[in-house]
């Protein structure tokens, strides 16, 4: 075998040293040089791409009622009560990523009132503020009501907050009409004559439920306007929640109703006044009708007008309790 010359050995050692040096350099060169080498070797261009992804869903940090207190109940009808509720939403991706058109509020008690188009009143950085008007009606019930605030971001991720409540108190109020009841001409000694312009219609203008026997009437005598010693006595009248229509005689339902008693509040049997929207005017929702009967006109009476106008008497008083 031919022996390797010394010069050849030296060349091999030099070559190996160069290769080793190149290998060491390749482990420490910058990305730019590597790209250049890759480009030179492969003939293809390369660039670095940084990735930045924000992970997080929106949240509602604050909900508050910035309007009136309803501790005394809603406004009396026909007025409505407008509440202003504000809430603040936060998202790490910035307020510009919130879908303002999805902002809404509902309040829930014995029913639900809502606003599906709350206004974006301010946005800054990661926060957005919303203002929502809620209409409360006079029949909305007493008790604790819960506020639910809601909003979405542009990726339909949603946020909800149900942490805030408010209290609605009780309001007892009503209106009635007509203001005066009349009877047709009645002969002395007549019995069981009904009013010509009843019923007396009561409308519940608050949110209090007036239960049975809680409608009461304080009656007075109807004295003669010419001869006041003669009178249609309070005890000769009766009042009922029901009617037999235009009728006379003992078969009239209202003539078998609750008998009045001068200066004493008499509870009208069965009569009640629910809460509700009385403008429906169905005789039931938020309404009660009362019918009146003169059970006896004394045979001693003379021809004259009889009324509550005498100074010793008073207009009949209707109250709820």
C-alpha positions in Angstrom: 0.0 0.0 0.0 1.2 3.4 -0.9 2.1 5.6 2.1 0.4 9.0 2.5 2.8 11.7 2.1 3.4 14.2 4.9 2.2 17.0 2.6 -1.1 15.2 2.0 -1.7 14.7 5.7 -1.2 18.4 6.3 -3.7 19.3 3.6 -6.3 16.9 5.2 -5.7 18.5 8.6 -6.1 22.0 7.2 -9.3 21.0 5.4 -10.8 19.4 8.5 -10.0 22.5 10.5 -11.7 24.7 8.0 -14.8 22.5 8.0 -14.9 22.5 11.8 -14.5 26.3 11.9 -17.4 26.7 9.4 -19.6 24.4 11.6 -18.8 26.5 14.7 -19.7 29.6 12.9 -23.0 28.2 11.7 -24.1 27.7 15.3 -23.6 31.4 16.2 -24.5 33.4 13.1 -27.5 35.7 13.2 -30.9 34.9 11.8 -30.2 37.4 9.0 -27.0 35.5 7.9 -28.9 32.3 8.1 -31.6 33.7 5.9 -29.0 34.8 3.5 -27.3 31.4 3.5 -30.8 29.7 3.1 -31.6 32.1 0.3 -28.3 31.5 -1.4 -28.6 27.7 -1.1 -32.3 27.4 -1.8 -32.9 30.4 -4.0 -36.0 31.3 -1.9 -36.7 34.5 0.1 -37.8 34.3 3.8 -39.1 36.8 6.4 -39.8 36.6 10.1 -43.5 36.8 11.2 -44.5 37.8 14.8 -47.8 36.6 16.2 -49.9 38.5 18.8 -53.2 37.1 20.0 -55.4 38.7 22.7 -57.4 36.1 24.6 -60.4 37.4 26.7 -64.1 37.9 26.7 -66.0 41.1 27.6 -67.3 41.7 31.1 -69.7 44.2 32.7 -68.0 45.8 35.6 -70.6 48.2 37.0 -74.4 48.5 36.9 -76.2 51.4 38.6 -79.6 53.1 38.8 -78.9 56.8 38.3 -82.5 57.9 38.4 -85.3 58.1 41.0 -86.1 55.8 43.9 -89.2 53.7 43.5 -89.5 53.1 47.3 -92.9 54.8 47.3 -94.1 52.9 44.2 -94.3 53.9 40.6 -95.9 57.2 39.6 -99.7 57.3 39.9 -101.6 56.8 36.6 -101.8 58.1 34.0 -98.1 59.1 34.4 -95.4 56.5 33.7 -92.1 56.2 35.5 -88.9 56.4 33.5 -85.8 54.8 35.1 -82.3 55.6 33.8 -79.9 52.7 34.3 -76.2 52.8 33.3 -73.6 50.1 32.9 -70.0 49.9 32.1 -68.5 47.1 29.9 -64.8 46.2 29.7 -62.8 44.2 27.2 -59.1 43.6 27.0 -59.2 43.9 23.2 -60.5 47.5 23.4 -63.9 49.2 23.4 -63.8 49.4 19.6 -64.3 45.6 19.7 -67.7 45.9 21.5 -70.8 45.6 19.4 -72.7 48.6 20.8 -76.0 47.6 19.1 -76.2 44.5 21.3 -76.3 46.5 24.6 -79.5 46.0 26.5 -81.1 46.0 29.9 -84.1 44.2 31.4 -85.6 44.5 34.8 -87.6 41.7 36.3 -90.1 41.7 39.1 -93.7 40.4 38.7 -93.1 41.1 35.0 -90.3 42.1 32.7 -89.5 45.6 31.4 -86.7 46.1 28.9 -84.7 48.3 26.6 -83.1 46.5 23.7 -81.3 49.5 22.3 -79.2 51.1 25.1 -77.1 54.1 24.0 -73.3 54.0 24.0 -72.6 57.3 25.7 -68.9 57.1 26.1 -66.0 54.9 25.1 -62.3 55.1 26.1 -59.6 52.5 26.0 -61.0 49.2 27.1 -64.2 50.6 28.6 -67.6 51.6 27.2 -70.5 53.2 29.1 -74.1 52.6 28.2 -77.3 54.5 29.2 -80.7 52.7 29.1 -84.1 54.1 29.7 -86.7 51.7 31.2 -90.4 52.5 31.4 -92.2 51.3 34.5 -96.0 51.3 34.6 -98.2 52.2 37.5 -99.3 48.6 38.0 -95.8 47.1 38.2 -95.7 45.2 41.4 -94.1 45.9 44.8 -91.0 44.0 45.7 -87.4 43.5 44.7 -86.7 43.8 41.0 -83.5 42.5 39.4 -81.4 44.3 36.7 -79.8 42.3 33.9 -77.2 44.1 31.7 -76.0 42.5 28.5 -73.6 43.2 25.7 -71.5 41.3 23.1 -68.2 41.9 21.3 -67.8 41.8 17.6 -67.0 38.0 17.8 -70.4 37.4 19.6 -68.7 36.7 22.9 -71.2 38.0 25.5 -71.1 39.5 28.9 -74.0 39.6 31.5 -74.3 41.1 34.9 -77.2 40.4 37.3 -75.7 41.7 40.5 -77.9 44.8 41.0 -81.4 45.0 42.4 -83.8 47.8 43.3 -87.0 48.0 45.3 -90.5 49.0 44.2 -92.8 50.1 47.0 -96.6 50.1 47.2 -98.8 52.9 45.9 -102.5 52.9 46.9 -104.5 55.2 44.7 -107.7 55.2 42.6 -110.0 57.5 40.7 -113.7 57.1 40.2 -116.6 58.4 38.3 -119.2 59.7 37.8 -118.8 62.3 40.5 -122.6 62.3 41.3 -125.2 59.6 41.1 -128.8 60.3 40.2 -132.2 58.5 40.4 -135.2 59.0 38.2 -138.4 60.5 39.7 -139.4 58.4 42.7 -142.8 58.4 44.3 -143.2 58.3 48.1 -143.3 54.7 49.4 -141.4 53.4 46.3 -139.0 50.4 46.9 -136.0 48.9 45.2 -135.1 51.7 42.7 -131.7 51.6 41.0 -129.5 54.6 40.0 -130.0 55.8 36.5 -126.3 56.5 35.9 -124.4 53.8 37.8 -122.1 51.9 37.9 -119.7 53.9 39.9 -116.4 52.9 38.2 -113.2 52.7 40.2 -109.9 52.7 38.4 -106.8 51.5 40.2 -104.1 54.1 39.5 -101.5 52.4 41.6 -99.9 49.0 42.1 -101.6 48.0 45.3 -104.0 45.1 45.1 -107.3 46.1 46.9 -108.7 42.8 48.2 -112.3 41.8 48.8 -114.1 43.8 51.5 -111.3 46.5 51.3 -113.6 48.9 49.3 -115.7 50.8 51.9 -118.3 53.5 51.7 -119.1 56.1 54.4 -122.7 57.2 53.6 -124.9 60.1 54.8 -128.5 61.0 54.6 -130.0 62.7 51.5 -132.1 65.5 53.1 -134.8 67.5 51.4 -133.4 70.7 49.9 -136.6 72.5 50.8 -137.7 70.7 54.0 -134.5 69.2 55.4 -136.3 67.4 58.2 -137.4 64.9 55.6 -134.7 62.6 54.2 -133.8 59.5 52.2 -132.0 57.8 55.0 -128.6 56.2 54.5 -129.8 52.9 55.9 -132.3 52.6 53.0 -129.5 52.4 50.4 -127.5 49.3 49.4 -124.4 48.9 47.2 -123.3 45.8 45.2 -120.4 44.9 42.9 -122.9 43.1 40.7 -126.1 44.2 38.9 -129.3 42.8 37.5 -129.5 45.5 34.9 -132.2 48.0 34.6 -134.8 46.6 37.0 -137.0 47.4 40.0 -138.2 45.2 42.8 -136.6 42.7 45.1 -135.1 40.7 42.2 -132.5 43.5 41.5 -129.1 42.2 42.5 -127.9 45.5 43.7 -130.9 45.9 46.0 -129.6 42.8 47.9 -126.2 44.3 48.3 -124.4 45.7 51.3 -126.7 48.0 53.3 -125.3 51.5 54.1 -125.0 53.0 57.6 -124.6 56.7 58.2 -121.1 57.8 59.2 -119.8 54.2 59.3 -117.5 52.8 56.6 -119.3 49.7 55.3 -117.2 47.2 53.4 -118.8 46.2 50.1 -119.0 42.4 50.0 -116.9 40.8 47.3 -115.9 44.1 45.7 -112.2 44.3 45.0 -109.8 46.3 42.8 -107.0 44.4 41.1 -103.9 46.1 39.8 -103.5 46.4 36.0 -103.9 48.5 33.0 -107.4 50.0 33.6 -107.3 51.7 30.1 -108.3 48.3 28.7 -111.7 49.2 30.2 -113.1 45.7 30.4 -114.7 46.3 33.8 -112.2 43.9 35.4 -108.6 44.7 34.8 -107.6 47.3 37.3 -111.3 48.2 37.7 -114.3 47.6 39.9 -118.0 48.6 39.3 -120.4 49.5 42.1 -124.2 49.5 41.7 -126.6 51.5 43.9 -130.1 50.8 45.0 -132.6 52.9 47.0 -134.5 50.1 48.8 -137.2 52.4 50.3 -138.4 55.9 49.9 -140.6 56.7 52.9 -144.2 57.3 52.3 -144.0 60.5 54.4 -141.8 62.3 51.9 -143.0 65.4 50.1 -142.2 66.4 46.5 -138.8 68.0 46.5 -135.1 67.3 45.7 -133.1 65.3 48.1 -129.3 65.4 48.2 -126.2 65.3 50.4 -125.8 69.1 50.2 -127.3 69.8 53.6 -124.8 71.3 56.1 -125.4 68.4 58.5 -124.5 65.8 55.9 -121.6 65.1 53.4 -120.8 63.6 50.1 -120.5 59.9 50.4 -116.9 58.8 50.9 -115.3 55.9 49.1 -112.1 54.6 50.4 -109.8 51.6 50.1 -107.9 50.0 52.9 
